């Protein structure tokens, strides 16, 4: 690790929230009217038990359950580039129910338990209150299956593309069905092939309904 980075992480005094709050800078250099906010979480493997939020939990980075911290991130992307713009550390109930442990790790007393989808809603709320021009939000099935998250985006007038588990239930006055059942019953002419742009291996196309 470069000496300058070691100094920043281990000895320098800096405010993580002020480093995070660079939305105006990002908006000036990357902002576009059709900008996309990308929500996802990642894990940081740890050997100790003292780091805030650490416990044995699933880490997408490792692809398995490990001793780690997990944080939910927001990235901003446009045709001009992409960058991380916000984050929220996930604190499991094993932490928020142990105030002494939180105090020792520097966790504010006011910090209560929040699910990852609740943290994601916080990230979206802050992004909408910032100068970032956001038109779309995208996220994986962890967030897509939460109707509170989807409703929040709809109420804010945002377009969104989110994944859903195949077991997701779709309810109407006519009944209730699993998504995979509805997809399998759809006629061939209900689908349209759409492009998501060129990738490293050529055009990326998906069948949409």
JOPEGI-V852914 format. One record per helix or strand of 3 or more residues. SS is the DSSP state (H for helix, E for strand). FROM is the first residue (numbers start at 1). TO is the last residue. Records with the same first field share a line. If there is no record, write none. Layout:
SS = FROM-TO ; FROM-TO
This chain:
H = 3-10 ; 16-20 ; 23-30 ; 93-96 ; 99-105 ; 116-128 ; 141-144 ; 147-155 ; 179-185 ; 188-190
E = 36-45 ; 55-59 ; 64-78 ; 81-90 ; 136-139 ; 159-162 ; 169-172 ; 175-178 ; 192-199 ; 202-208
